[in-house]
């Protein structure tokens, strides 16, 4: 009977030891998982979606990849409202409509790079991404005589690889915080309401040069935005060129303030660009 009792006690002790080992192992694995996730989050690169600015400035941008049917009307409306914006031009469009590239620049608007062929960049190698950007960069410079430094990835698709290559070529990667949905061919009233409801300091609006109702929407919303006290500026006049960081969870670009006034620490800042 004593032998059986001893065996029972040893079995219970063994079970307790195994439970303790299992608990310790699970706890250790959980800590490693948390550390891994934290590392991934801290090294994730994001584009600029919006900008933390102290005044009521915002930007309206136009992507151009197909067609020019409504571009003259759009340029006229922008001129009538004395507004300068940013046009992100695709390489096919640049080669097909060089006269419109000149028109845009002569009207005082700035040119951004929208890649050469509008591919899914995440599927390309770093060399492939570089070729897409550099080929279009060279075409734009040949027409305008200037180097573009703003880049918008097609489909809004990006990764650390895409942003890294763009940065190495001297580009700031720009997304948007307000999508007009003009690419869905919605009517002008829908676009105006959508943009006005989301308008705010530092917001970046996405539109397209050849949207069927885009020019009409711009004609309606610009006077109202001005009435509300907003100044519409090109993206280069909205973003910070150095001493900034980009929030990984929101894509908001913020200036680096002194430690006493810093609300959110930077992800990382190197040569003025968040890494």
N, C-alpha and C positions, 0 to 999 in steps of 0.2 A: 504493500500500500504506500510505503514511504517512497519507493522508486517511482511509482505512478505519479505521486504528488510532485516529486522533484521534476519529472519530465514535463508535467503540466506547467510548472512555474517557468521552466526553461523555454517552453513553447511560447508562453505569454511574453517573456522577456525578448525573445527573438522577434515576435510580431511588433512589439514596441520599437525595437531597434530598426526594423525594416520600415515602419511607418515614419520614423524620424528621418531616415535616409531619403525616403520618397518625398517627404515634405521639403527637405533641404534642397533636393534636386529640382523640384518644381519651382521653388522660390528663386533658385539660381538661374534657371532657364528663363523665368519671367523677367528678371532683371536684365539678362542679356538681350531679350527681345525688345524691352523698352529702350535700352541703349542703342540697339540697331535702328529702331524707328526714329529715335531722336537724331541720330547721325544722318539718316536719309533726309529728314525734314530740314535739318540745318544746312545741308549742302544742295538742296533743291533750288535751281535757278528759275526765276519767273520774269516775264516781260513787264513793261510798264503798262498798267491798265488805266490808271488815273494818277493824278499828282496832287500832293498836299500843298496847296497854295494859299497865301494869306488874303488874296483879293478875289473878286468874282470874275476870274478868267477861266475860259474853257476852250476846247478846240473841236472843230468839225473836220473830219477827214474823208477823203474820197478814194476808193480803190478803183483802178482802171485796168481792165484786162480784156474786155470785149466791147467793141462798138463805140461810136461817138455821136449817135443820133441826137442826144439831148445835151451834149457837152457845151455847145455854143450858148444855149439858153442858161445853163448853169453858170457859166463864166460871166454872162451879162448880169445875172441877178446878184452874183457876188460883188461885181463891180458897182452896181447901183447902190448896194448896201455898204460899200467901202469895207469889205471884209476880205481878209487874206487867210487862206487855209493851206492844208497839206494834201497833196495828191500822191498816192502810192501807185506807181506805174509798173505794170508787168512788161517783160521783155518783148513778147509778141506784139503787144499794143504799141510799144515804143517804136519798133521796127515798121509797123504798119502805118502809124499815124505820127511821124516825126513833126509834122506841121503843128499838131495839137500839143506836143510836148513844148514846142516853142511858144505857142499861144499861152499856155499855162504859166510858163516862166515870165513871159513879157507882161502878164497881168499881175505879177507880183506874188504868185503863190510858190510854195516850195515843193520840191520833188523828193519822194521817198522811194525806196527799192521794194518791189513786191515779187522778187525773183524773176528769172527769165521765162520759165515755162509753167509756173503755177503748180508745182508738184506737191506731193505729200512729203515734206522734208524729213520727217522722222524715219522714212523708209530708205533714205539715202545715207551714204557714207559721209564723213566729214569732208572728204575731197569733192563729193558730188554736191554737197551744200555750198561749198566754196565756189565751185564752178557756176552754180545757178546765180549766186549773188554777184560774183565778179563780172560775169558776162553782161548782166543787165547794168551793173555799175558803169562799165566801160561804154556801153551804148548811150546811157543817159549823159555821161560826161562829154561824149563826142558831139552831142546835140546842144547841150546847155553850157558846156565849158566849166561846170562845177562838179565837185564830188558830193554825192548824196551820203548822208550818215544816219538816216532814219530807215528802219526796216520793219516791214509788216509781213509775218509769215502767212502763206496761203492757208485758208480754212481756219486760221487762228491756231494752227497746229504747231507745237513747239516741244522742246526737250532741252535738257542741259547741253546736249550735243549741238543743237541748233543755235542756242543763245551763245554758246562758247565760240563757235565758228564766226558768227556775226560780230561778236565783240572783237575778235582777232582782226577782222577786216575794218574795224573802226565804226561799227554800227550800234546804235541803241535799238533794241527790239521793242516795238510798240504794238500793243493790242488796243482794246477799246473797253470802255465801261458802259456805253449806251449803244445798243444795236438798233438802228432805225428799222430794220427788217425790210428795207426797200428791195432787197434781193428776192423777197417773196412776192413782189409786185402788189404790195398793199397800197391802199389809196393815200393821198397826201394828208388828209385829215387824221388818219390813224397814226401816221408817222409824226406829225406835229404834236399830237397829244402825248404820244409815247416819249418823245424827246423832252418836251416841256415838263412833264411829270417827274422826270429823272434829272433834269438839269441842276447843276450845282458847281461850285468852284472846283476846278481841276478835272472835270469830267472830259472824256474823249469820245466823240460820237463817230460811229461807223456808218458811212453811206457809200454809194457807188456813182460814178460819173454818168453812167448810162441807164440808171433806173428810170422806168417809165414815168413815175410820179415824183421823182426825187427833186427835180428843179422846182416844181410847184410847192413841194413841202418846204424847201429852203426859203422860197419867197415869202411864205407865210410865217415861218418861225423866227427868222432873223430880226424883224422889227419887234416881235414880242420879247425875244431874249434881250434885246437892247433896252426895251422899256423896263425890264426887270433889273436892269443894271449890269448885265453881263457884257464882258468884252470878249469877242471871238478872236483868237490868235492862232497862228500856225503852231504846230506841236513843238517846234524848236524853241518857241518863245514861252512854252508852258513848262517843259521839263527842266530838271537840274542837270547840268553837264558834269559836275563834280561834287564831292562832299555830300553824298546821298546814300541811301539804302532803299531797298525795295522789300516790302513786307511779303513774306512767302505765302501767307494765307489770303491776302487781298490784292496783291499786285499794285499796291499804292506806293508810289515813289515819294519819299520824305527826305527833307534835308537833315544832315547830321548836325544836331544842336550840341551845345555844351553839356557836360554830364549832369549839371544841376537841372537842366530843362528837358532832358531826353526822356520821352515817355516810353518809347520802344527801342531797345538796343538793335543795332544793325545786324543783319544776317552776316555780312562781311562786306568790307569796302576795300577795293583795291584799285588804285589809279582812277578813283571816282566812279567805278562801275561795280555794282553788287555782284559778288560771286557766291 
